Amino acid sequence: RVVVLRDITRETEADRVKDSFITGVSHELRTPLTSVKGYINLLRVSAEENLTPQQQQLVRIADQNADRLIDRVNRIIEIAELQSGTLKLHFERVAFQEIADERAAYWRQRFEEKQIRFEYQNVDDPLWMNGDRPRLAWILDNLLQNAFDYTPHKGRVYLIVSKQDDRIAVEVSDNGIGIPEADHRHLFTRFFRIQHEPPFDVRGVGLGLFIVNALVELHRGSVWVESTYGEGSRFGFVIPAAI
């Protein structure tokens, strides 16, 4: 029997330095972006009546792009904090089905653009829980993004929200490309990506499912996956409901 020991001190330190660098740069970017956003808003309020319709449209586009960039930078900071274990969640009493309704409405339009049939099933009664509303929405967005990326044109995606005893259960299923069984245990590892042939060779760094798992665990829940390669996937999670 051979036992191999490997010192990962340097690798751990390298990861820490990398995360610290990314967080620092992101904070440096957020300050000027916030200023740009402020100036654009000032332009819209003070000068919009003097602008042509085309110029007003350009200002609106600039405003939307500034919001998009600020959101991306904030996400990078949150991911770095999540990886380092320093992300702080702000728990409050929230109605989970309202969050699901909101995200389903957004993603329905995205799926329609790709001609993917999207079916959404929720409960009528409020599903109260103690959670971080923006991060709960982030969980749903990552699962639905994953289904969007790996479901073919004219495919099907289902989002089901239900109550199971004292837990809230969520399931996202699709009839997409599926996942080889050997890769199941790596799915929630950061930077893990399965190499697919086009058109499923989507861009990304392999953090979406890592984020889902980490945020669900911070809400004292658990994640599961079932998938057959070539047939589709089912991802789900359960989180405690409020008493």
Residue pairs with C-beta under 8 A, 6 or more apart in sequence:
15 83
16 84
19 80
19 83
19 84
22 76
22 80
23 77
23 80
23 81
23 84
26 73
26 76
26 77
26 80
27 77
29 73
30 70
30 73
30 74
30 77
33 66
33 69
33 70
33 73
34 70
36 66
37 63
37 66
37 67
37 70
40 59
40 62
40 63
40 66
41 63
43 59
44 59
44 60
44 63
48 56
48 59
51 59
78 87
79 207
79 211
81 87
81 88
82 211
82 214
82 215
83 190
87 218
89 131
89 132
89 135
89 218
89 219
90 132
91 130
91 131
91 132
92 130
92 131
92 132
92 133
93 128
93 129
93 130
93 242
94 128
94 129
94 130
94 131
94 133
94 136
95 126
95 127
95 128
96 127
96 128
96 129
96 131
96 136
96 161
96 168
96 239
97 122
97 123
97 126
97 127
97 161
98 126
99 133
99 136
99 137
99 140
100 120
100 122
100 140
100 159
100 161
100 170
101 122
102 137
103 137
103 140
103 141
103 144
104 118
104 120
104 122
104 159
107 118
107 141
107 144
107 148
107 159
108 118
108 120
110 148
111 117
111 118
111 148
111 157
112 118
114 148
114 151
114 153
115 153
115 154
116 148
116 151
116 153
116 154
116 155
116 156
116 157
117 154
117 155
117 156
117 157
118 156
118 157
118 158
118 159
119 156
119 157
119 158
119 159
120 158
120 159
120 160
121 158
121 159
121 160
121 161
121 162
122 161
123 161
123 162
123 163
125 163
127 161
127 163
127 168
127 241
128 241
128 242
129 168
129 219
129 239
129 240
129 241
129 242
130 240
130 242
131 219
131 239
132 218
132 219
135 215
135 218
135 219
136 215
136 219
138 211
138 215
139 211
139 212
139 215
139 216
139 237
140 159
140 170
142 208
142 209
142 211
142 212
143 170
143 172
143 212
143 235
144 157
144 159
144 172
145 208
146 172
146 208
146 209
146 235
147 157
147 172
147 173
147 174
147 176
147 233
147 235
148 157
149 200
149 202
149 204
150 174
150 176
150 177
150 196
150 200
150 202
150 233
151 157
151 174
151 175
151 176
151 177
151 232
152 176
152 177
152 199
155 174
155 175
155 176
156 174
156 175
157 172
157 173
157 174
158 171
158 172
158 173
158 174
159 170
159 171
159 172
160 169
160 170
160 171
160 172
160 173
161 168
161 169
161 170
162 168
162 169
162 171
163 169
163 241
164 238
166 240
166 241
166 243
167 221
167 238
167 239
167 240
167 241
168 238
168 239
168 240
168 241
169 236
169 237
169 238
170 236
170 237
170 238
171 234
171 235
171 236
172 234
172 235
172 236
173 232
173 233
173 234
173 235
174 232
174 233
175 231
175 232
176 200
176 232
176 233
177 196
177 200
177 229
177 230
177 232
178 227
178 228
178 229
178 230
178 231
178 232
178 233
179 187
179 194
179 225
179 227
179 229
179 233
180 194
180 229
181 227
181 229
183 192
183 194
184 225
184 227
186 192
187 209
187 225
188 209
188 210
188 212
188 213
188 223
189 206
189 210
190 206
190 207
190 210
191 205
191 206
191 207
191 210
192 206
192 209
192 210
193 204
193 205
193 206
195 201
196 202
209 235
212 223
212 235
212 237
213 223
216 222
216 223
216 237
216 239
217 223
219 239
219 240
220 239
220 240
221 237
221 238
221 239
221 240
222 237
222 238
223 235
223 236
223 237
224 235
224 236
224 237
225 233
225 234
225 235
225 236
226 233
226 234
227 233
227 234
